[in-house]
Each structure stands twice: as structure tokens, then as C-alpha cells.
Amino acid sequence: MVRSLEVVMEWGSALRELSTAIDHLAVEDPSEIPRLQLAEQLIELHWQMARLQAQIARRTAVRAPGA
């Protein structure tokens, strides 16, 4: 039971990070962000999503297509 709580807390933390990153991008006008900075933000968002997907796959024994 304790392990289940740890997993839920870990997922919650990952979802909060992802939500924060999305919210941060949503309030900005992309035309006002230097292209390099925008690319870095999008890459970081992509990696956060990939890490969350990998965590979910490990916990649920679901594998991403092609993995």
C-alpha cells in the first residue's frame, strides 16, 4: 500500500511539472519569444511528456508503440 501511495505521489508530481510547463507556454505569445528559447522550451516540454509516458508504461506494463 505504501508503494502505491509513492507511485501516485510521483505521478502527481510529474503531472504538476508538465502542467506548469504547459501553462507557462500558454501565457506567452510565441511571436515575442526568441526562436532559440521557444525551441528549448518545446524540447523540454517534449522530454517531460516522454518521461511521464515512460513512468506510466513502467507502472502499468504498457509499452509505447515501437518500444
Backbone hydrogen bonds in HBPLUS format (Angstrom, degrees):
<---DONOR---> <-ACCEPTOR-->    atom                        ^
c    i                          cat <-CA-CA->   ^        H-A-AA   ^      H-
h    n   atom  resd res      DA  || num        DHA   H-A  angle D-A-AA Bond
n    s   type  num  typ     dist DA aas  dist angle  dist       angle   num
A0005-LEU N   A0001-MET O   3.12 MM   4  6.45 153.3  2.19 147.5 154.1     1
A0006-GLU N   A0002-VAL O   3.00 MM   4  6.34 152.9  2.08 148.1 155.8     2
A0007-VAL N   A0003-ARG O   2.97 MM   4  6.25 154.9  2.04 149.4 155.7     3
A0008-VAL N   A0004-SER O   2.99 MM   4  6.24 163.0  2.02 150.5 154.7     4
A0009-MET N   A0005-LEU O   2.92 MM   4  6.10 158.7  1.96 149.0 155.0     5
A0010-GLU N   A0006-GLU O   2.87 MM   4  6.06 153.3  1.94 145.7 153.4     6
A0011-TRP N   A0007-VAL O   2.88 MM   4  6.14 163.9  1.90 155.4 159.2     7
A0012-GLY N   A0008-VAL O   2.87 MM   4  6.03 157.5  1.92 145.5 152.5     8
A0013-SER N   A0009-MET O   2.92 MM   4  6.12 153.7  1.99 144.7 151.4     9
A0014-ALA N   A0010-GLU O   2.96 MM   4  6.23 159.9  2.00 149.9 155.3    10
A0015-LEU N   A0011-TRP O   2.80 MM   4  6.02 159.8  1.84 154.0 159.8    11
A0016-ARG N   A0012-GLY O   2.92 MM   4  6.10 151.3  2.01 143.5 151.4    12
A0017-GLU N   A0013-SER O   3.01 MM   4  6.27 159.4  2.05 149.1 154.1    13
A0018-LEU N   A0014-ALA O   2.99 MM   4  6.20 163.1  2.01 149.3 153.9    14
A0019-SER N   A0015-LEU O   2.81 MM   4  5.92 160.9  1.84 147.4 153.4    15
A0020-THR N   A0016-ARG O   2.84 MM   4  5.99 156.9  1.89 148.9 155.1    16
A0021-ALA N   A0017-GLU O   2.99 MM   4  6.23 158.2  2.03 147.7 153.4    17
A0022-ILE N   A0018-LEU O   2.95 MM   4  6.21 159.5  1.99 151.7 157.2    18
A0023-ASP N   A0019-SER O   2.85 MM   4  6.03 164.5  1.87 150.9 155.6    19
A0024-HIS N   A0020-THR O   2.87 MM   4  6.01 156.3  1.93 147.4 154.1    20
A0025-LEU N   A0021-ALA O   3.10 MM   4  6.35 156.8  2.15 144.4 149.8    21
A0026-ALA N   A0022-ILE O   2.86 MM   4  6.05 149.1  1.95 148.0 157.9    22
A0027-VAL N   A0023-ASP O   3.19 MM   4  6.40 144.2  2.33 151.0 156.2    23
A0028-GLU N   A0025-LEU O   3.33 MM   3  5.45 148.2  2.44 101.2 110.1    24
A0032-GLU N   A0029-ASP O   2.77 MM   3  5.51 159.5  1.81 127.8 134.4    25
A0033-ILE N   A0030-PRO O   3.25 MM   3  5.26 158.4  2.30 102.1 108.5    26
A0038-LEU N   A0034-PRO O   2.94 MM   4  6.21 163.1  1.97 161.0 166.7    27
A0039-ALA N   A0035-ARG O   2.88 MM   4  6.05 160.1  1.92 149.7 155.1    28
A0040-GLU N   A0036-LEU O   2.94 MM   4  6.20 157.6  1.99 148.1 154.3    29
A0041-GLN N   A0037-GLN O   2.93 MM   4  6.18 157.8  1.97 150.7 156.5    30
A0042-LEU N   A0038-LEU O   2.93 MM   4  6.17 161.1  1.97 152.3 157.3    31
A0043-ILE N   A0039-ALA O   2.91 MM   4  6.09 156.3  1.97 149.4 156.1    32
A0044-GLU N   A0040-GLU O   2.95 MM   4  6.15 161.2  1.99 148.1 153.2    33
A0045-LEU N   A0041-GLN O   2.94 MM   4  6.16 158.0  1.99 147.3 153.5    34
A0046-HIS N   A0042-LEU O   2.90 MM   4  6.10 155.9  1.96 144.5 151.3    35
A0047-TRP N   A0043-ILE O   2.93 MM   4  6.26 159.4  1.98 152.5 157.2    36
A0048-GLN N   A0044-GLU O   2.92 MM   4  6.18 156.3  1.98 150.3 157.0    37
A0049-MET N   A0045-LEU O   2.98 MM   4  6.22 159.6  2.03 150.7 155.9    38
A0050-ALA N   A0046-HIS O   2.88 MM   4  6.16 156.6  1.94 149.9 157.1    39
A0051-ARG N   A0047-TRP O   2.84 MM   4  6.04 160.2  1.88 150.6 155.4    40
A0052-LEU N   A0048-GLN O   3.01 MM   4  6.21 160.3  2.05 146.9 152.2    41
A0053-GLN N   A0049-MET O   2.90 MM   4  6.12 160.1  1.94 149.8 155.5    42
A0054-ALA N   A0050-ALA O   2.90 MM   4  6.12 155.5  1.96 147.8 154.5    43
A0055-GLN N   A0051-ARG O   2.90 MM   4  6.17 154.6  1.97 148.2 155.2    44
A0056-ILE N   A0052-LEU O   2.94 MM   4  6.19 163.8  1.97 153.5 157.5    45
A0057-ALA N   A0053-GLN O   2.91 MM   4  6.09 158.4  1.95 146.8 153.3    46
A0058-ARG N   A0054-ALA O   2.90 MM   4  6.12 159.5  1.94 149.0 154.1    47
A0059-ARG N   A0055-GLN O   3.01 MM   4  6.20 159.6  2.06 149.2 154.7    48
A0060-THR N   A0056-ILE O   2.92 MM   4  6.00 143.0  2.06 147.8 157.5    49
A0061-ALA N   A0057-ALA O   2.81 MM   4  5.38 118.7  2.19 142.6 152.2    50
A0062-VAL N   A0057-ALA O   3.14 MM   5  4.53 127.0  2.44 123.3 130.8    51
A0067-ALA N   A0064-ALA O   3.00 MM   3  5.47 155.9  2.05 140.7 140.3    52
